[in-house]
Each structure stands twice: as structure tokens, then as C-alpha cells.
Amino acid sequence: MTSVTDHEAQQVEAANATGRTPVVFIHGLWLLPSSWDRWATVFEEAGYAPLTPGWPDDPETVEEANAKPDVFAHKTVGQVADHVGEVIGGLTRTPAVIGHSFGGLLTQIVAGRGLSAASVAIDPAPFRGVLPLPVSALKSSSPVLGNPANRNRAVPLTYEQFRYGFANAVSEEEAKQLYADYAVPAAGAPLFQAATANLNPWTEAKVNSRNPERGPLLIISGEKDHTVPWAIANASFKKQKRNAGVTEIVEMPNRGHALTIDSGWREVADTALSFVRRFAQ
């Protein structure tokens, strides 16, 4: 049975009809596909065909997500990666893939399967073999990892938790607006998968970084990111640069984990677009 929704199938059909190179955007935990809406517009105006698939069972709106949080529970890294792979499988042209946070991990998994023409992983969650565990990352994940029962739950963030983990590099006023506009509950399972990846040889949170079909990869790191600080992003880069393909990393000054949705989103989008233009026309 296909996991592709009618909306996603329509996006695939529309992208194929344009004849343009598709760009698939993958969101992370505590956000929805709509968090990419402004990015999709930028890439469409640049001549690409954007797609914003969800994780399985994603609600359409923040309001619906907060009203029915249980739909997020039980989603795993492997399940979402397979879902994204199925969406990409419907495209007639190999897409560029851009992801944020756990979407950045998923981007690297998809690229490792040879499904991407060029990839941008923004503040990506760690995969097996990425060893640093900075204190700020542990604190950011503690709302989930602090209770083992959360593995099977959907877990919302309080404003204070969102402020620390996502919106520490913006003003209080902007942080409150971002929380109201974007924050939704998230599956606990992926965080447990990432946390135990180096102890579990069979983990789904692993990346085939050596696949010669991986394609060019850019990792973008926010200088002030508490959730995925430089130590994690750079360790991912060091694993990935063993690949024969182009592998680059850039740090965005004074940016936190909300860098794809906050008031400075356009600079990050333009950085990603510049990379994609180099390798996926």
C-alpha cells in the first residue's frame, strides 16, 4: 500500500508536468511541511519545481496538529525515509533534496540511497558514527529523552523549551511568534533512535556516506544552534567528506536552530539555492 497522500501525488504530478528539476523539502521534528512554504516560492521563482512532502499522517495545519497530537506518535526514521523515497520514486527527474534538523538526517539517508542530484542538510540530526554530544544538544533533547515512555508518544515543546532549542538567537517577541506560528508536537521515536545509534548496529539512523551515487552535499550549520551545534554538524561533514562527491560545510553566523523559519530565513534559502544551482539545473 502506498504511503503517498493525494496532496503529495498532486505535487509529484505537477512537478513532472513542468519538466523542471524538482526540489524536495523535508521538515524535521516539531514542524510541518508548511514551514517550507516561503522556500518553495523562492525555488519556484528560480526555475525549480518544489515539493513539500510530509511525514506519514502529518496534519495540514498547526491548529489541527495541536488539537490531535497523537497522529505524530510512533513515526520512525526508517518509516519517514521510505516515505520520502516513495515520493521521489514518482518523479521523472532526479530531485535536489533539502532538509532541516531530522529532515537534514533524512536528506542524507535519501542521498545515500542515490536518490538525490544534490543535497543540502541544514543543522542535521546526527547519524551512526557521529560521536559528539554537546551539553546544549542533550538539554535540547531532554524534553523527549528525559522520559523513556516518550519513545511511543507525541511530545510537544513548551515555549521555554522551544525558546532554548529553536529560537535562542532571535528576540523574545520573534520567538513567541515562531512558537505560535510553527510549533507542533513531534514523534519521540526518532530522538531515541539518534541517541542510541552508536550502540545499535541495526539502527535506522544511519547513512551510506560512501555511496558513489550520493551526489554533491552541503551541510549548513547555525553558529548559535543549541540543538545541533557545530560539533555535531562538523562531525557529520567529516564522515561525509570521505565520499568522492563534492562535500561542503558552511556556518551561518548568529543563527539558531530556527534558521529556516525565522526572520533570517532568506539568507539560508539563498545559500542552499546557490549550491543547488551549481549541481542540479
C-alpha angles and dihedrals in degrees: 000000000000119000093201112114124222090252092052091046089053090052090051091049092048092049092050091049092057095056087219127129107271122230116204116203118202120196126209136221120316093020137085133221088263088071085078097052096106091045091051090055092050093050093045090053087050091058103266132119108237125208125186107192119183132223110265111291095008111164119235098239141031089240093055091045093053092045094051106028096158092078088076095058124108096018111143133197092248093049092052093044090053090048092052089046090054091052090050090047089066093058121098092210127049107254135220109242126212124183139172128215107327084004085060090055090048089050090057092047090052091047089049088057090056094248100122133075091199131353138206118194112192117200087334123204112246126265133202109302095031102112113177116106107185117195092242091056091051091050092048092053096041095093086069106025093046090078119043090206089067089076088083097037142078108244125201124203122234115230090256091053091047090048091055100039101037115008106038093117098056134067122279090249093052092044091056091049093049090050092051095044103041117011117109134159117277139208113265096208099078093056091052089048092052093044093054099034095108091052096048119065089191096052120140088218093083134112131210093225094168098058106125087214092060093103129205116332133195122190116201118199128191110225094221098036110141096185099050105014125187093270091064096040092048092047088054089050092051090053092047098046089070084076117098090232127087110286121182139168131199131184119217109215119237094001129134133197092286091065093120094055108026128091091280095055094114094064090054092046091051090050090053092044092052090054094046091049090057094058111017117050 
